[in-house]
Amino acid sequence: MPRPRGGGRDRGQVALEYLGFLPVLILVAMAGVQLGLIAYTAQQAGTAARAGARSASLDQGAQAACAAAVSSWLAGGTSCGTSGGGDEVTVTARVDIPSIVPGWDFGTAGRSATMPVDH
């Protein structure tokens, strides 16, 4: 039985279509991972603020507790500021948001926590 005439020309068409769509899939995956990193960093900033406020309420300083409360790969970009006076202390933690795309800056995630001062 003879082969149809144009049958060999369609070979590899699916592979080429997949290769054309692959950059879109990679972009969507990278966006998903970046959103996850932003959410995780915001959660870590809240943890750092609570730990820093707890430490500052005991008059032990906030910065070391803030940095110790976050994941080690985020600790280098963590800073804490203390405010308040009297019966309570407020600590604001800021954590740099990592980027999986070089050159893009997503800024910092910040959270605050207030604790009563232990006299």
Secondary structure by P-SEA (a helix, b strand, c coil): cccccccccccaaaaaaaaaaaaaaaaaaaaaaaaaaaaaaaaaaaaaaaaaaaaaaaccccaaaaaaaccccccccbbbbbbbcccbbbbbbbbbbbbccccccccbbbbbbbbcccc
